Amino acid sequence: MVPLLIAVAFFVLLAVFAGVDPARGVTASTSPFTDEGWNVLNARNFVLFGRWATDGWAMDLVNYPFSLLEAAWLAVAGIGIVQARLLVIAIGAIAVGTLGLGLRRPLGGMGASLAAAALGGSALLLYYGRLAYLEPLVMLWLILALLALTRERPSYAGGLVAGVAIALAIATKASAGAAAVGMLGGFAAAGWADRHVRRALAGAAVAAMAVALVWVLVVALPQPAALATDLRIWAPEPLPRSLQQLIDRIASYPTRSDGGIPLALPLLLAGAGGLVVVVARRAGLDMRQRRLAAACVGWFVAGMGVLLVVPYRPNRYLVPLLPPLAVLAGLGFAAAAAWLAGRAEGESPGPGSDTARAPAGQRSGRRPRALPAALAALLALALVLPGVALDIGWMASTPTSLPGVQTRVAALIPAGAAVQGDLAPVLAMRTGGPTIVSRPATNVNAGDLYVTHAVRWVFTSGAPPQWASLHPAAWAARVREICASWGPGVTCLYRLP
């Protein structure tokens, strides 16, 4: 029951603050004030208008699992930022609980619970897991893939499940591909000689390629122009142009991780410590535990390798790399506990046997479980308290303004009226008309929206929309209706004739 209790605690802790604004100063990016609206926009469109896109913004093509889940949920719960966030909070709680329950056999009850607590208490997951972001769903898919691959006896069927989960992770956010390849590579390296491992890998490859083929036939081929637009919306990630630039980028990450390393430090240390124990006690690990450790190392190394070489690396990109660290921490604890128990009792049980799982009376000498349980609890507290303390500080010092702003904006704007602005999808989420993001530099909604989409409501922090020069009289006659302090400054809503 402990992993379930940890998952419930995670959900409750975040859900009670679902309406609180994103805390400032956690990231240098403006993403917390824009991306929630952008992520939910297409799901909102589907609920309101029966189609994913009303203009050139069609990000559902590259995050379809997220948009589909959000659309299904918002159709039931209603449209609003609190509702959108609650779904992501639930996804994060399911990921934490699934990790803990799925690891009970290879890690034992205490090791699995420690892994779940370490993941759920991470400051990065507590921050981004409360917002309408893609990363928690990516994390859940990758956890499911890991558990399906690293069963006690790998199988073709388990590989099929893992392949589907990997494909869904990439369909949710393409950057998950590197972590998925690393996971598969680590799993293969640890057991390629085993035909069951090869069958599992074959199943994963078949399933992933099948899902990819469906996506190409259903999404990419029928809508090439929309897909090309989505690729322009993504942040550019040019590779290093020289060996020196590659070295500079890698060397600069510790000081330019957008605060990611300090925020993930407890879990980074726990994962590294767990890996050291696993390597030292590798002879005592069974094959399942070795494959699990290797898959986690591959997952983290490949995912981190991408962050080390690309120029844009906000700290939210670390969220999908937290689960392998938590697993290694739990496996290291299980290996150390089993070794200590074996020395004390003259036995050599493997970590999966977990002395702590066996009833006291079933082991020689009736050794009590109090000591390993107390140690697991202390380690869990050491991993959880820093993140929870930060989260409490963020919630105590951050206002709850967005739900009220959304309500006021919805009362001002007539049903069906189009609203333009970078912040329109989040601030005007509860209105009944299209919300349009314009990106002239990338040719996304760059036309005369005053004419083509009948835009008469505009959110801006000062700069006029590109089409304002085509309709100077209308722009000069604009009326300011409301202003809100959101993001890097103050954004105002203007009404045009």
C-alpha positions in Angstrom: 0.0 0.0 0.0 2.9 2.4 0.5 3.4 3.3 -3.2 -0.3 4.0 -3.5 -0.2 6.2 -0.4 2.7 8.1 -1.8 0.8 8.6 -5.1 -2.3 9.8 -3.2 -0.2 12.2 -1.1 1.4 13.6 -4.3 -2.0 14.1 -5.9 -3.5 15.8 -2.8 -0.4 18.1 -2.3 -0.6 19.4 -5.8 -4.4 19.3 -6.4 -5.1 21.6 -3.4 -3.0 24.3 -5.1 -4.2 23.6 -8.6 -5.3 27.3 -9.0 -2.1 28.9 -7.8 -0.1 30.7 -10.4 3.3 29.4 -11.5 5.9 30.5 -9.0 8.4 33.0 -10.5 12.1 32.6 -10.4 12.1 28.8 -10.8 13.1 29.0 -14.5 14.6 31.7 -16.7 12.1 30.7 -19.4 8.7 32.4 -19.8 7.3 29.0 -20.5 5.2 28.7 -17.2 3.2 31.7 -18.3 2.6 30.7 -22.0 3.0 27.0 -22.5 0.0 25.9 -20.5 -2.3 27.8 -22.8 -0.5 26.6 -25.9 -0.5 23.0 -24.8 -4.2 23.0 -24.0 -5.3 25.1 -27.0 -6.0 22.3 -29.5 -7.9 20.2 -26.9 -10.0 23.3 -26.0 -10.7 23.8 -29.7 -11.9 20.3 -30.1 -14.3 20.6 -27.2 -15.7 23.9 -28.3 -15.7 23.6 -32.1 -15.4 19.9 -32.9 -12.0 20.4 -34.6 -8.5 20.5 -33.3 -7.3 23.7 -35.1 -9.1 26.9 -36.0 -6.0 28.5 -37.6 -2.4 27.6 -38.2 -1.7 26.4 -34.6 -2.1 22.6 -34.8 0.2 21.2 -32.2 -2.1 18.3 -31.6 -0.3 16.7 -34.5 2.9 16.4 -32.4 1.3 15.9 -29.0 -1.7 13.9 -29.8 -1.9 11.7 -26.7 -1.9 14.7 -24.5 -4.4 16.7 -26.6 -6.7 13.6 -26.7 -6.6 13.1 -23.0 -7.1 16.8 -22.2 -10.1 17.0 -24.7 -11.8 14.0 -23.2 -11.3 15.4 -19.7 -12.3 19.0 -20.5 -15.4 17.8 -22.2 -16.5 16.3 -18.8 -15.0 18.7 -16.3 -15.4 22.0 -18.2 -12.8 24.3 -19.7 -10.5 26.2 -17.3 -6.9 26.2 -16.1 -7.7 24.3 -12.9 -9.4 21.5 -14.8 -6.6 21.3 -17.3 -4.0 21.1 -14.5 -5.9 18.5 -12.5 -5.6 16.0 -15.3 -1.8 16.4 -15.4 -1.6 16.2 -11.6 -3.5 12.9 -11.8 -1.1 11.7 -14.5 1.9 12.5 -12.3 0.3 10.6 -9.4 -0.3 7.6 -11.6 3.3 7.7 -12.8 4.6 7.7 -9.2 2.2 5.0 -8.1 2.9 2.8 -11.1 6.7 3.1 -10.6 6.4 2.0 -7.0 4.0 -0.9 -7.6 5.8 -2.1 -10.7 9.2 -2.3 -8.9 8.0 -4.3 -5.8 9.4 -7.6 -7.2 12.8 -6.6 -8.5 13.4 -4.0 -5.7 11.4 -5.3 -2.8 8.7 -3.4 -1.0 11.1 -0.9 0.7 13.2 -0.3 -2.4 10.2 0.3 -4.5 8.6 2.6 -2.0 11.8 4.6 -1.7 11.9 5.0 -5.5 8.3 6.2 -5.6 9.0 8.7 -2.8 12.1 9.9 -4.4 10.3 10.6 -7.7 7.2 12.1 -6.1 9.2 14.4 -3.8 11.5 15.8 -6.5 11.2 19.6 -6.7 11.1 19.6 -10.5 8.2 17.2 -10.6 6.4 19.1 -7.8 6.7 22.3 -9.8 5.9 21.1 -13.4 3.6 18.3 -12.3 1.1 20.9 -11.1 1.0 22.7 -14.5 -0.6 21.7 -17.8 2.7 20.4 -19.2 3.6 17.5 -21.5 6.5 16.1 -19.4 4.5 14.2 -16.8 2.7 12.2 -19.5 6.0 11.5 -21.3 7.4 10.3 -17.9 4.4 8.0 -17.4 4.8 6.4 -20.9 8.5 5.8 -20.4 7.8 4.2 -16.9 5.3 1.8 -18.5 7.8 1.0 -21.2 10.5 0.3 -18.6 8.3 -2.0 -16.5 7.1 -3.9 -19.6 10.6 -4.5 -20.8 12.2 -5.5 -17.6 9.8 -8.2 -16.5 11.1 -11.2 -14.7 11.1 -13.1 -18.0 11.2 -10.7 -21.0 8.7 -11.6 -23.7 7.5 -10.6 -27.1 4.2 -9.5 -25.6 6.0 -7.3 -23.1 8.1 -5.9 -25.9 4.9 -5.0 -27.8 3.6 -3.1 -24.7 6.9 -1.3 -24.3 7.0 -0.4 -28.0 3.5 1.1 -27.9 4.4 3.1 -24.7 7.6 4.4 -26.3 5.7 5.4 -29.4 3.1 7.2 -27.3 5.9 9.0 -25.4 7.4 10.2 -28.6 4.0 11.2 -30.0 3.5 13.2 -26.8 6.8 15.0 -27.1 9.4 14.1 -29.8 12.4 14.7 -27.5 11.4 11.5 -25.6 13.0 9.6 -28.5 16.5 9.9 -27.1 15.6 8.6 -23.7 13.7 5.8 -25.2 16.6 4.7 -27.5 18.9 4.9 -24.5 16.5 2.7 -22.4 16.4 0.1 -25.2 20.1 0.2 -25.7 20.8 -0.4 -22.0 18.3 -3.2 -21.9 19.9 -4.8 -24.9 23.5 -4.4 -23.6 22.6 -6.2 -20.4 21.0 -9.2 -21.9 21.5 -9.6 -25.6 22.7 -13.2 -25.2 19.3 -14.1 -23.8 16.8 -15.0 -26.6 13.9 -13.7 -24.5 15.6 -10.3 -24.4 15.9 -10.3 -28.1 12.3 -11.3 -28.5 11.2 -8.4 -26.3 13.3 -6.0 -28.3 11.8 -7.3 -31.5 8.3 -6.8 -30.1 9.2 -3.2 -29.0 10.6 -2.4 -32.5 7.5 -3.9 -34.2 5.0 -2.1 -32.0 6.9 1.3 -32.2 7.2 1.1 -36.0 3.5 0.1 -36.3 2.4 3.1 -34.3 4.8 5.4 -36.2 3.4 4.1 -39.5 -0.2 4.8 -38.4 0.9 8.3 -37.4 2.5 8.9 -40.8 -0.5 7.7 -42.7 -3.1 9.4 -40.6 -1.3 12.6 -39.5 1.8 13.4 -41.5 0.9 12.6 -45.1 -2.6 14.2 -45.0 -1.4 17.4 -43.4 2.2 18.1 -44.5 1.8 21.9 -44.3 0.4 21.9 -40.8 3.2 19.5 -39.7 5.8 21.8 -41.2 4.3 24.7 -39.3 4.5 22.8 -36.0 8.2 22.1 -36.7 8.8 25.9 -37.1 7.0 26.5 -33.8 9.4 24.3 -31.9 12.5 25.9 -30.5 15.5 25.5 -32.8 18.2 23.2 -31.5 21.2 23.5 -33.8 24.0 20.9 -33.2 27.5 22.1 -32.3 29.4 23.4 -35.3 32.8 22.4 -34.0 34.5 20.2 -31.4 35.3 23.2 -29.3 31.7 24.3 -29.3 30.6 20.8 -28.2 33.1 20.9 -25.4 32.0 24.4 -24.3 28.3 23.3 -24.2 29.0 20.3 -22.2 31.3 22.2 -19.8 28.8 25.0 -19.4 25.8 22.8 -18.4 26.5 22.6 -14.6 26.4 26.4 -14.4 23.8 26.9 -17.2 21.2 24.2 -16.5 18.5 26.8 -15.8 18.7 25.8 -12.1 17.9 22.2 -13.1 20.9 20.6 -11.3 20.2 22.3 -7.9 16.5 21.4 -8.2 17.2 17.8 -9.0 20.3 17.5 -6.8 18.8 15.2 -4.1 17.7 12.7 -6.7 20.9 13.1 -8.7 22.9 12.2 -5.6 20.6 9.3 -4.7 20.7 7.9 -8.2 24.5 8.2 -8.4 24.8 6.6 -5.0 22.5 3.8 -6.0 24.5 3.2 -9.1 27.7 2.9 -7.1 26.1 0.3 -4.9 24.7 -1.6 -7.9 28.1 -1.7 -9.5 29.8 -2.8 -6.3 27.2 -5.5 -5.6 26.6 -6.5 -9.3 27.5 -10.1 -8.5 24.6 -10.3 -6.1 22.1 -9.0 -8.6 19.9 -11.3 -10.6 19.5 -10.8 -14.4 16.3 -8.9 -14.0 17.9 -6.3 -11.7 20.9 -6.0 -14.0 18.7 -5.4 -17.0 16.7 -2.9 -15.0 19.8 -1.0 -13.9 21.2 -1.0 -17.4 18.0 0.3 -19.0 17.8 3.1 -16.4 21.4 4.1 -17.1 20.8 4.1 -20.8 17.6 6.2 -20.3 19.3 8.8 -18.2 22.6 9.0 -20.2 21.0 9.3 -23.6 18.5 11.9 -22.4 21.1 13.9 -20.6 23.4 13.6 -23.6 21.0 15.6 -25.7 20.7 18.3 -23.0 24.5 18.6 -22.9 24.8 19.4 -26.6 21.8 21.5 -27.5 21.8 25.3 -26.8 18.2 25.5 -25.4 17.8 23.5 -22.2 15.3 24.8 -19.7 15.1 22.8 -16.5 11.7 21.3 -17.4 13.6 19.0 -19.9 15.0 17.2 -16.9 11.6 16.0 -15.7 11.4 12.8 -17.9 14.9 11.9 -16.7 13.9 11.7 -13.1 12.4 8.2 -13.0 15.7 6.3 -13.8 17.4 8.1 -11.0 14.7 7.1 -8.6 14.9 3.5 -9.8 18.6 3.4 -9.3 18.3 4.9 -5.8 15.7 2.2 -4.9 17.8 -0.6 -6.4 20.9 0.6 -4.6 19.1 0.6 -1.3 17.7 -2.9 -1.9 21.2 -4.2 -2.9 22.8 -2.7 0.2 20.0 -3.9 2.5 20.3 -7.4 1.2 24.0 -7.4 1.6 23.9 -6.2 5.1 21.2 -8.7 6.0 23.2 -11.5 4.4 26.3 -10.6 6.4 24.3 -10.4 9.6 22.6 -13.8 9.0 25.4 -15.6 7.1 23.3 -15.6 4.0 23.5 -13.9 0.6 20.0 -12.9 -0.5 19.7 -10.9 -3.6 18.0 -7.4 -3.6 14.9 -8.8 -5.1 14.4 -11.2 -2.2 14.3 -8.1 0.0 14.8 -9.3 3.6 12.4 -6.5 4.5 9.6 -8.2 2.5 9.8 -11.5 4.3 7.9 -11.9 7.6 10.3 -11.8 10.5 9.5 -15.3 11.5 10.4 -16.8 8.1 14.0 -15.8 8.2 16.7 -17.5 10.3 17.1 -15.9 13.7 13.8 -14.1 13.2 15.7 -10.9 12.3 13.4 -7.9 12.8 12.6 -5.6 10.0 12.8 -2.4 12.0 16.3 -1.3 11.1 16.0 -1.5 7.2 12.5 0.0 7.5 13.8 2.9 9.6 16.7 3.4 7.2 14.4 3.5 4.2 12.1 6.0 5.9 15.1 8.3 6.7 16.4 8.1 3.2 12.9 8.8 1.8 12.6 11.8 4.1 16.0 13.1 3.0 14.9 12.9 -0.6 11.4 14.3 -0.2 11.8 17.1 2.3 13.9 19.5 0.2 11.4 19.3 -2.7 8.3 19.6 -0.4 9.9 22.5 1.4 10.5 24.3 -1.8 7.0 23.6 -3.0 5.5 24.9 0.2 7.5 28.1 -0.2 6.4 28.5 -3.8 2.7 28.0 -2.9 3.0 30.4 0.1 4.5 33.2 -1.8 2.5 32.9 -5.1 -0.9 34.4 -5.8 -3.9 32.7 -7.2 -4.8 35.1 -10.0 -5.3 33.2 -13.2 -8.7 31.6 -12.5 -10.1 35.0 -11.7 -8.5 36.6 -14.8 -10.0 33.9 -16.9 -13.4 34.5 -15.5 -13.3 38.3 -16.0 -12.0 37.9 -19.5 -14.8 35.4 -20.3 -17.4 37.9 -19.1 -16.0 40.7 -21.3 -15.6 38.9 -24.6 -18.8 37.9 -26.5 -19.3 34.3 -27.3 -17.7 33.3 -30.6 -15.4 36.3 -30.8 -11.8 35.7 -31.8 -9.0 36.8 -29.5 -5.3 37.2 -30.6 -2.1 37.3 -28.5 0.6 35.1 -27.2 -1.2 34.9 -23.9 -4.7 34.6 -25.4 -4.8 30.8 -25.1 -4.2 31.0 -21.4 -5.9 34.2 -20.4 -8.9 33.8 -22.7 -9.2 30.0 -22.2 -12.8 30.2 -20.9 -14.2 32.3 -23.7 -16.3 30.8 -26.4 -14.3 31.9 -29.4 -11.0 31.1 -31.1 -7.8 32.1 -29.3 -5.0 32.8 -31.8 -1.2 32.9 -31.4 0.5 34.8 -34.2 4.2 34.1 -35.0 5.0 36.2 -38.1 8.7 35.3 -37.9 7.9 31.7 -38.5 4.9 32.4 -40.7 2.4 31.0 -38.2 -0.9 33.0 -38.3 1.0 35.8 -40.0 -1.7 37.1 -42.2 -4.3 39.9 -41.8 -6.1 38.3 -38.9 -8.4 41.4 -38.6 -9.9 40.3 -41.9 -9.3 36.6 -42.1 -10.4 35.7 -38.6 -12.4 38.8 -37.6 -10.1 39.5 -34.7 -11.5 42.4 -32.6 -9.9 41.5 -29.3 -6.2 41.6 -28.8 -3.9 40.8 -25.8 -0.6 42.7 -25.9 2.0 44.0 -23.6 2.6 47.0 -25.8 3.6 46.0 -29.3 0.7 46.1 -31.8 -0.1 43.1 -33.9 1.5 42.8 -37.3 -1.7 43.7 -39.2 -2.3 46.9 -37.2 -0.5 48.9 -39.9 -3.1 47.7 -42.4 -6.0 49.0 -40.3 -4.6 52.1 -38.6 -8.0 53.7 -37.9 -9.3 50.6 -36.2 -6.1 50.2 -34.1 -6.2 53.9 -33.1 -9.8 53.5 -31.9 -8.9 50.5 -29.6 -10.3 50.5 -26.1 -8.4 49.0 -23.2 -10.7 46.7 -21.2 -8.5 44.9 -18.7 -4.9 44.5 -17.7 -3.2 41.7 -15.9 0.3 41.1 -14.4 1.2 37.9 -16.1 4.5 36.6 -17.3 7.4 39.0 -17.6 5.2 42.1 -17.5 1.7 43.6 -17.7 -0.6 42.4 -20.5 -3.7 44.3 -21.5 -6.8 43.3 -23.4 -7.9 45.8 -26.2 -11.3 45.9 -28.0 -11.3 47.1 -31.6 -14.3 48.4 -33.6 
